[in-house]
Amino acid sequence: MRDLLNKFLPIIGIIAMAFIMSGGMFLIIMGPSAGTIAKSSTAETILEFLSSFFLIILGGIGFVLLEGAMRKTFDISGAKMRFLLAASLSIISLILLEALIWIKFN
């Protein structure tokens, strides 16, 4: 039971963190607006919420994989591949989030 909790607790934490950071509470309180990307800092569309939500989850998965790759192991080549995959997921999500912010405010 404890192993199952230790396996799913980081996943639940990442989903809750991504929901809050991507503006899920804002959409619940203010109501979603339709459209593509709002050029305003006081409005958020469903497209912006979903894209930022999945990009934050992608970065979180990268950090969880990075933590797993940094553990001691006897399979050095497998650990290197997991490290490269985790680092690339985190960097790609960061770059795409920056691009989303640039599109919204320019």
Contacts in CASP RR format, 6 or more apart in sequence:
PFRMAT RR
TARGET T0000
AUTHOR 0000-0000-0000
METHOD contacts of the structure
MODEL  1
MRDLLNKFLPIIGIIAMAFIMSGGMFLIIMGPSAGTIAKSSTAETILEFL
SSFFLIILGGIGFVLLEGAMRKTFDISGAKMRFLLAASLSIISLILLEAL
IWIKFN
10 64 0 8 1.000
14 57 0 8 1.000
14 60 0 8 1.000
14 61 0 8 1.000
14 64 0 8 1.000
15 57 0 8 1.000
17 56 0 8 1.000
18 53 0 8 1.000
18 56 0 8 1.000
18 57 0 8 1.000
18 60 0 8 1.000
19 25 0 8 1.000
19 53 0 8 1.000
21 52 0 8 1.000
21 56 0 8 1.000
22 49 0 8 1.000
22 52 0 8 1.000
22 53 0 8 1.000
22 56 0 8 1.000
23 44 0 8 1.000
23 49 0 8 1.000
23 52 0 8 1.000
24 49 0 8 1.000
24 53 0 8 1.000
26 44 0 8 1.000
27 44 0 8 1.000
27 46 0 8 1.000
27 49 0 8 1.000
30 44 0 8 1.000
32 44 0 8 1.000
32 45 0 8 1.000
32 46 0 8 1.000
32 49 0 8 1.000
33 43 0 8 1.000
33 44 0 8 1.000
33 45 0 8 1.000
33 46 0 8 1.000
34 45 0 8 1.000
34 46 0 8 1.000
35 45 0 8 1.000
35 46 0 8 1.000
35 47 0 8 1.000
36 45 0 8 1.000
36 47 0 8 1.000
37 45 0 8 1.000
37 47 0 8 1.000
37 48 0 8 1.000
37 103 0 8 1.000
37 104 0 8 1.000
38 44 0 8 1.000
38 45 0 8 1.000
38 48 0 8 1.000
38 104 0 8 1.000
39 104 0 8 1.000
39 105 0 8 1.000
41 105 0 8 1.000
48 100 0 8 1.000
48 104 0 8 1.000
51 100 0 8 1.000
52 97 0 8 1.000
52 100 0 8 1.000
55 93 0 8 1.000
55 96 0 8 1.000
55 97 0 8 1.000
55 100 0 8 1.000
56 93 0 8 1.000
56 97 0 8 1.000
58 89 0 8 1.000
58 92 0 8 1.000
58 93 0 8 1.000
59 89 0 8 1.000
59 90 0 8 1.000
59 93 0 8 1.000
59 94 0 8 1.000
60 89 0 8 1.000
60 90 0 8 1.000
60 93 0 8 1.000
61 89 0 8 1.000
62 85 0 8 1.000
62 86 0 8 1.000
62 87 0 8 1.000
62 89 0 8 1.000
62 90 0 8 1.000
62 93 0 8 1.000
63 86 0 8 1.000
63 90 0 8 1.000
64 86 0 8 1.000
65 82 0 8 1.000
65 85 0 8 1.000
65 86 0 8 1.000
65 89 0 8 1.000
66 83 0 8 1.000
66 86 0 8 1.000
66 87 0 8 1.000
66 90 0 8 1.000
68 82 0 8 1.000
68 86 0 8 1.000
69 79 0 8 1.000
69 82 0 8 1.000
69 83 0 8 1.000
69 86 0 8 1.000
70 83 0 8 1.000
73 79 0 8 1.000
END
